[in-house]
Amino acid sequence: MGRYKRGAGLNIGEVGPEYLIRVRVEIPHIYYLTRIFEGYSHLGFAVPLAAEKGLVGIYVTPETRGEVLQILATLPWQADVC
């Protein structure tokens, strides 16, 4: 079995576009969007990319990408996929 090696984790800068959905929302909705995806942690992980511009990134797998896009389409506020 392999052991954990410090610094051997995922390098976010090298994540391909199929693993990151960029979403622009109004700044007050960033909080709610990240909380929603805490509940859907098996589908994606939301992080603010540029909070001052309302830009959030959602890291997904190719298998969960479609379901995350469906969730974004049904939000009660506008969420523009960039």
Phi, psi and omega in degrees: 000141177282154177253155176294133177242126180305132177082004181265014182282190181291131175267105185302329180294344182253012180284129180288164183297337179287347180256357183229124173253120178265130184230136175250125178228167173295145187307317179297339182275351178302315180303311183293321179296316179294324178292321177302315182281349167293322177289330178258042186298339177284349181257322184190167181233116184265136177221140175293129177265315177215082186301325181293344177251001181078022183263124181236142174252139176239114179276126185227174168257162177302330181286330183261353184304313182298318180292322177295318178298324177295319178298315180299325181289340183255008178295150180282005176226167183286129176228106183267119176283125184262000000 
